[in-house]
């Protein structure tokens, strides 16, 4: 009995001191501030936004079109809390789905202390827009009724994501995991 108690106490001590904890460390994410103003019409949601890079390193944001497109791509996805997210951000394929060719999207680098501004447009009625929407089982679906809508921008440190030939960035888990997604109050 005494040996079991000592073994249990030793295990508890190792857990409390951090030894034996093999959970991956969360990546350090950039610090940013987002301000956005929503304008709503019967057919369109429009956010005028400014993202300030409060970090000491350059960041990358995806606020351009996907390869082959000519309009900036705002992704529209459901969140687990019943909110709809309209965002410029890195999105990964569903877990367990291998991607033969990742979706590419243009973006740009924001220097440390610098800002990026723009206007994000989403047509109504809202529909799911995700670079890998067709790979989800069950399919992604937006909540019904009149859910809250959040406008968000994802930022990744420039050193953590490499542009593809032509300057676009790939929507992959490696980039999505390192980004900070910041949402504005609308």
C-alpha positions in Angstrom: 0.0 0.0 0.0 2.8 2.4 0.9 4.6 1.7 -2.4 1.4 2.5 -4.4 1.0 5.8 -2.5 4.6 6.8 -3.2 4.2 5.9 -6.9 1.0 7.9 -7.1 2.6 10.9 -5.3 5.7 10.7 -7.6 3.5 10.7 -10.7 1.5 13.6 -9.4 4.7 15.5 -8.7 6.0 14.9 -12.2 2.7 16.2 -13.7 2.7 19.3 -11.5 6.3 20.1 -12.4 5.8 19.7 -16.1 7.9 16.5 -16.5 6.2 13.9 -18.6 3.9 16.4 -20.3 4.2 15.6 -24.0 1.5 18.0 -25.2 2.8 20.2 -28.0 3.5 23.8 -27.1 1.2 26.4 -28.7 3.1 28.4 -31.4 3.8 32.0 -30.6 1.3 34.1 -32.4 1.7 37.7 -33.7 0.1 40.6 -31.8 -2.4 42.6 -33.9 -5.3 45.1 -33.4 -8.3 45.1 -35.7 -10.9 47.8 -36.1 -13.8 47.4 -38.5 -17.0 49.2 -39.3 -19.9 47.2 -40.8 -22.3 48.7 -43.4 -25.3 46.5 -44.2 -27.7 46.7 -47.1 -30.4 44.3 -48.4 -27.8 42.6 -50.6 -24.4 43.2 -49.1 -22.3 43.3 -46.0 -19.3 45.6 -46.1 -16.6 46.1 -43.6 -14.1 49.0 -43.7 -11.2 47.6 -41.7 -7.7 48.5 -40.4 -5.3 45.9 -39.0 -2.3 47.2 -37.0 0.7 45.0 -36.6 1.6 45.4 -32.9 4.4 42.8 -33.1 8.1 43.3 -33.5 8.2 41.2 -36.7 6.5 41.4 -40.1 3.2 39.5 -40.6 1.3 38.1 -43.6 -2.4 38.5 -44.1 -4.5 36.9 -46.8 -6.6 39.7 -48.1 -6.4 39.1 -51.9 -8.0 36.8 -54.4 -7.5 33.1 -54.7 -5.5 31.9 -57.7 -7.5 32.5 -60.9 -9.8 35.0 -59.2 -9.9 38.8 -59.4 -11.8 39.8 -56.2 -10.5 39.5 -52.6 -11.8 36.3 -51.1 -13.6 36.7 -47.8 -14.2 33.2 -46.3 -17.6 32.6 -44.7 -17.7 29.8 -42.2 -19.8 28.6 -39.2 -18.2 28.7 -35.7 -19.0 26.3 -33.0 -20.8 29.0 -30.9 -23.5 29.6 -33.6 -21.7 32.7 -35.0 -20.9 33.1 -38.7 -17.3 34.2 -39.4 -16.5 36.4 -42.4 -12.7 36.4 -42.6 -9.5 36.9 -44.4 -7.5 34.1 -42.9 -5.6 30.8 -43.5 -8.0 27.8 -43.4 -6.9 24.2 -43.4 -8.4 21.2 -45.0 -10.6 18.9 -42.8 -8.6 16.6 -40.5 -7.6 13.4 -42.2 -8.0 14.9 -45.8 -4.9 14.9 -47.9 -4.6 17.8 -50.4 -3.0 17.0 -53.7 -2.8 20.8 -54.5 -3.5 23.4 -51.9 -5.7 26.4 -52.6 -3.5 29.5 -53.1 -4.5 33.0 -52.1 -2.6 36.3 -52.5 -1.9 38.4 -49.5 0.6 40.9 -48.4 3.2 41.6 -45.7 2.6 44.2 -43.0 5.8 45.5 -41.4 6.2 45.6 -37.6 4.3 48.7 -36.4 2.6 49.1 -39.8 -1.1 48.8 -40.8 -3.2 47.4 -43.6 -6.6 48.7 -44.5 -9.3 47.6 -46.9 -12.9 46.9 -47.5 -14.3 43.4 -47.3 -17.5 42.6 -49.2 -19.9 39.6 -48.7 -23.0 39.3 -50.8 -26.3 38.3 -49.1 -27.8 35.8 -48.6 -24.7 34.3 -46.9 -23.4 31.0 -48.2 -20.5 28.9 -46.9 -17.2 29.9 -48.5 -14.2 27.7 -47.5 -11.3 26.7 -49.7 -12.0 23.1 -48.9 -15.8 23.2 -48.4 -16.4 20.2 -50.6 -14.2 17.9 -48.5 -16.2 18.2 -45.2 -18.3 15.3 -44.1 -20.9 16.3 -43.0 -20.8 19.4 -45.2 -20.3 22.8 -43.5 -23.6 24.6 -42.9 -24.3 28.1 -41.7 -26.7 28.5 -38.8 -30.3 29.6 -39.6 -32.2 32.5 -38.2 -30.3 35.7 -37.6 -27.0 34.7 -36.1 -24.2 37.0 -35.1 -21.6 37.7 -37.8 -18.0 38.4 -36.9 -15.5 39.9 -39.2 -12.0 38.5 -38.6 -8.5 38.7 -40.0 -5.8 36.1 -39.5 -2.1 37.0 -39.3 0.9 34.8 -39.4 4.5 35.9 -38.8 6.2 36.3 -42.2 9.0 34.0 -41.1 6.5 31.2 -40.5 4.9 31.0 -43.9 6.7 31.0 -47.3 5.0 32.4 -50.4 4.5 30.0 -53.4 5.9 30.8 -56.8 4.0 33.9 -57.9 3.6 35.3 -54.4 0.5 33.5 -53.2 0.2 31.5 -49.9 -1.1 28.0 -49.4 -4.1 27.2 -47.2 -2.5 24.5 -45.1 -2.7 23.3 -41.5 0.9 24.4 -40.9 0.0 28.1 -41.6 -3.5 27.9 -40.0 -2.0 26.6 -36.8 0.4 29.5 -36.5 -2.0 32.4 -37.1 -3.7 34.7 -34.7 -7.3 35.3 -35.8 -8.6 38.6 -34.5 -12.2 39.6 -34.8 -13.7 43.1 -34.7 -16.9 44.0 -32.8 -19.6 44.7 -35.4 
